[in-house]
Amino acid sequence: MKTTFTYDHYADYAELTARLVYFSEHYPDFARLRSLGKTPEGRDLWAMEVTDLSCGDFDEKPAQHIDGNTHAGEVTGSMAALHQLDVLLTGHAEPQIAKLLRAYTFTFIPRISPDGAEVYLKTPQLLRSVNRVSGKEQSGVVRQDLDQDGVIRWMRIPDETGAWAADEEEPRLLRRRRPDEMDGVFYTVMPEGMLRGEKGEILKAAPAQWGLDFNRNYPCWWKPQQPGAGNYPLDNPETRAVADFLIAHHNIGVMVTHHTSGGMILNPPGPFSEAEQDPLDRKIYHAIGALATEEMGYPLLNLYDGFHCTETDYAAGAGDDWAYLNRGIFAVTAELWDLQSRAGISVEDQLDPDLSEAQLLQQQKLTLAWIDAHCPQAWKPWTPLKHPQLGEVEIGGLDYKFTIQNCPPAYLREECEKATRFALRQVCLLPRLAILRFEAQPLGHDFVKVTAEIVNRGYLPTWISRQRQAMKLAEPIQITLEGAKIVQGQARSEMEALEGYGQDQTELSFSSVYGQTAALRKKIEWIVRAPAGTTVRLNVRCAQAGQASASCVID
């Protein structure tokens, strides 16, 4: 895929901003950049809108929304969003991309947590969404880069009562001590770091310093007891800005929010089983998932059913759930990058809650073998260190940030291209209003019969989803006729909706064809009075499906 910038490293806030400014300055006929507000640390939360402005404004076409970095450490997501933006603008003159830009609007919020991502990219620290105190007192081993190599790894502490031992087959890895194992070298294992508070009889890892989770902060089944949920829904300026942006853009019908990792596409609903979902919406989600699997090789999993949730244990307050359940947008979460699958561990095995200790260790061995072959620099051998509080310890293990959580940089472009290929197919599901036929038939004495046939050329209906209908957010099709005195019919009228071809109910077999086609088109007639040579104009518009216009001259 042709791009302006390289995708072999992770852009910090300054570089991300520079790329966005470059695009807005070099492609003013296609792109508009604006800030949705400032973060508490003073960074702009950037949003970019992209379309071919020569054939319609940003709000005059059906739209796809793309975002990334809801979670600070999932920086592959922001690079995937930048990549799609780059492909669209750099290749705007290529026939296929030009066609998409004429038909659709694309909206981007590449980095929802710029404050958190800066900490992640520029320090050894891990964090969920943002570097704001979550209210929990830290007691225990607090993560810290003791050996100053830029990575916080494992710390093993020799301990005759320890629960861990070096694996005989792969001594770099630790296995759980066997129930009857009395002799040998044993360890207590902690994250690399310093002890805060008294050691006491039990050594424990301290809770996360920054526990806020933007993906638990949306007003959809929000629960205050959910870890990271915040004090109330949208109490973070970043999540409120995202929600306001989506609410303001009625034309957004499909959406991809980029996360990491695991190599899967997740679809709402999250608070309940998809068996309870409207059957048409479920069918559409499965169609979107099939496109993702074709382009990315990643399976579609329902958020509730795919993660073994229960009526009380589910991811409350998630952004994709809010987009679908509250706004009727077909939102999916793309969990980009999956090292384990590359190492031969299936997604099903990764998610199996009943794996034994031996099976988990075997997965670690497969993962380490892949790392040895493709990015050996990510593993640090066990190295002695004199700990000021715990005495002799060893530091070692994996650079989790850029192996498991995000791609090693050498794989970043490949992952971005997969995400872009899927997104550029997903957008094509959107409804697209068109005027198939518009003609005038003289009846004599300046009376004219005007006929129009309005059609939806998209897979989705003009109401987008049953969920949008249920929320009473689907807007009707507005029809306006101008240029002549109307004798019969209305100058301004509404059509409730048109189905998309995805709602076609015909069935085909070698023995029969049965069912019915979708209601994709509708004919409308007027009687007007106007002399020959008069130009009559027709405009149709729908917030979710775009607009079209046509004119005809009365003979």
Buried (B, 14 or more C-beta within 10 A) or exposed (E): BEBBBEBEEBBBBEBBBEBBEBBBEEBEEBBBBEEBBEBEBEBBBBBBBBBBBEEBEBBBBBBBBBBBBBBBBBBBBBBBBBBBBBBBBBBBEBEEBBEBBEBBBBBBBBBBBBBBBBBBBEEBBBBBBBBBEBEEEBBBBBBBBBBEBEBBBBBBBBBEEBEBBBBEEBEBBBBBBEEEEEEEEBBBBBBBBBBBEEEEEEBEBBBBBBBBBBBBBBEBBBBEEBBBBBEEBBEBBBBBBBBEBBEEBBBBBBBBBBBBBBBBBBBBBBBBEBEEBBEBBBEBBEBBBEBBBEBBEBBBBBBBBBBEBEEEEBBBBBBBBBBBBBBBBBBBBBBBBBBBBBBEBEBEBBBBEEBEEEEEBBBBBBBBEBBEEBBEEBBBEBEEBEBEEBEEBBBBBBBBBBBBBBBBBEBBBEBBBBBBBBBBBBBBBBBBBBBBEBEBEEEEEBBBBBBBBBBBBBBBBBBBBBBBBEEEBBBBBBBBBEBBEBEEBEBEBEBEBBBBBBBBEEEEEEEEEEEEEBBBBBEBEBBBBBEEEBEBBBBBBBBBBBBBEBEBEBE
